[in-house]
Amino acid sequence: MSTVVNHNVAVAPENVGEAPRPPWVLAFTVTVIAIAFVALVKWYQHTFSWSVGLDSFSDDFQIYWMRIFYAQIILLPVLGTIGAVWLWLTRDRDIMNLPARDELGRFYAMFSILVVAAVVLISALGLLTEADAAWHQVVIRDTDFTPTHIFLFYLGVPAGLAGLAMAWIWVHTRLPYFANRVSMPLSLAIIGFMCAGPVVAFNEWAHTFFYAEELFGAPVHWFFVLAGFFLVFLIGFVIQCLQRMYELSRVYSLEEVEKEMGLSR
């Protein structure tokens, strides 16, 4: 019995083991830790925003808020760069010969990461963005670096960009399907999220010089929605992955049948 292999799918009948499974335990653990961190950030905001977060000229504001700001804008780019370089240097040099079982397992791991990211994103938007909306409507600020923005813009946005950049490198260096091509849906989603950077700068400038705080639905905020819409391109990326997983599942299933029948080459 001959083995039928789809394009760019390596067959390894000797790779005996259980069928690949999503890393549920790891995904659940990371999700709990990430949500706990978001809750900790929210607790810090709730505890110190009103007591030491209203006067940017006070010494307490410099201690409780600006130190966090400086730590974030320094550490996040450094950690993101280290992570990206590590992913590139440790890439699989023989990626095109990755067995179907292993590639399918990596897709399961990637989807687990997407689920974790979705849960964390929803938690952060619910706790941090709504807090920022309330802050805009009730507080007249005297600085761009408000207690809500320090975490939302200078923690959430840089962390998201670093995570997406590392995800792009991982996908294109760990999955044979994307090794010799560029996933346009994933790239467009990342480019769209990168647009949040200039929007943050314009938003801060506009609020400082001419825009009132009390209207959260102001036109200066509309561009954030436009940048968020680019995440819709992730649907196209998911479709690409599902197509590949269908091919891999057929190859892996055929390998297992051949092993059981003793017809492996």
Phi, psi and omega in degrees: 000125182270148180270128177265125185239130173288166185299138176061029177245120180274139180254133180222079181301336182284351182280084185271139178165179179290160177296145181298142181229150175296143179282074187298316183297314179296317180297317179295318180297314180296321179298314180298316180296316182296316179294322177298321178294317177299319178296323178296317178299316179297319178298318180298315178300311184297327184281321190246353182297315185276331184278319183228020184243011184260337183241105184290347180270355182280156177294324180297323179297319179296325182283311188276338186239312185290331176295321176296318180301311181296321179297320181293312185288346176266311186288318185298311176298323180294312180295321178297318178295316178299316180297318180294317180295319179297317179299321181289317182290332182261016181296156179284117182282346179239046190296329184289346178258018178292128180300152182301321181299316181291320179295319178298321177297324178291326175295320176299317179297319181296318179293328175297320178296321179297321178295316178299315180298321180295316180296316180295319180298315179297318180297316181294318179295320181292321184270321187266316182294317179294326175296321178294321178299317178296321180298318179300324188275342186237346186242134172265107188271162178238016180205157174288332187267071179285160178304326179283320182289329181301323178271320185288312186270324188254001169242305184295311183294309177298320178296320177296317179296316179297318179295318179293321178297316179292325177296320179297316179294318180298313182300319185272358177239349181246347181243117182303329182299331181250008185292323183248025180209168177245128176284106181295318178301315179295319181295318180293324177297319180290318179299319179298318179293327177297334178296343178296333180300302176299327179295320177300315181298315179295320180299315181294318179297317182295317180293328182289323192254329186211354187251134181289156184275334196285349182251099182289333179274027182292154180303333180295342179265350185297329184293336176296322178294319179299317178295323179292329181297335181296338178295345176299334179297342177298335177298318177297322178295319178298319179297318176303315182293319181295323177298316179293319180296327176296315177298314182296321180296325178292317179295314181296319179297320179295321177299316182294321178297318180296322179296314182295326181273356180070030183248014180294146178285000000 
